[in-house]
Amino acid sequence: MADFLDMGGYAVFVWASYAIVTVALAGLWLRTRRAARQAAADVARLRERIMAEGEEN
């Protein structure tokens, strides 16, 4: 098991790469989730605006 974790002497580079990718993926996931929520809020506002304009006419 220790040999696997040592990665043939390249453990620092391998584990650092895994950490960087994990942080990047988490950041992308959070950014996408925030954008999706913002888009849903924009759609809801537009729907309300359209409904209000329809009632005025």
C-alpha positions in Angstrom: 0.0 0.0 0.0 2.9 2.3 0.8 4.3 1.7 -2.7 1.0 2.8 -4.2 0.8 6.0 -2.1 4.5 6.7 -3.0 3.6 6.5 -6.7 7.1 5.4 -7.7 8.7 8.5 -6.2 6.3 10.9 -7.9 3.7 11.1 -5.1 4.1 14.9 -4.7 3.3 15.6 -8.3 0.5 13.0 -8.6 -1.3 14.0 -5.4 -0.9 17.7 -6.1 -2.4 17.1 -9.6 -5.4 15.3 -8.0 -5.8 18.2 -5.5 -5.7 20.8 -8.3 -8.2 18.9 -10.4 -10.5 18.4 -7.4 -10.4 22.1 -6.6 -11.0 23.1 -10.2 -14.0 20.7 -10.6 -15.5 21.9 -7.3 -15.1 25.6 -8.5 -16.8 24.8 -11.8 -19.6 23.0 -10.1 -20.2 25.9 -7.7 -20.1 28.4 -10.6 -22.5 26.4 -12.7 -24.9 26.0 -9.8 -24.8 29.7 -9.2 -25.4 30.5 -12.9 -28.3 28.0 -13.0 -29.9 29.6 -10.0 -29.5 33.1 -11.5 -31.0 31.9 -14.8 -34.0 30.4 -13.0 -34.5 33.7 -11.2 -34.2 35.6 -14.5 -36.8 33.4 -16.0 -39.2 33.8 -13.1 -38.8 37.6 -13.3 -39.4 37.6 -17.0 -42.5 35.4 -16.5 -43.9 37.8 -13.9 -43.2 40.8 -16.1 -44.9 39.1 -19.1 -47.9 38.2 -17.0 -48.2 41.7 -15.6 -48.0 43.2 -19.1 -50.7 40.8 -20.3 -53.0 41.9 -17.5 -52.5 45.5 -18.4 -53.7 45.0 -22.0 
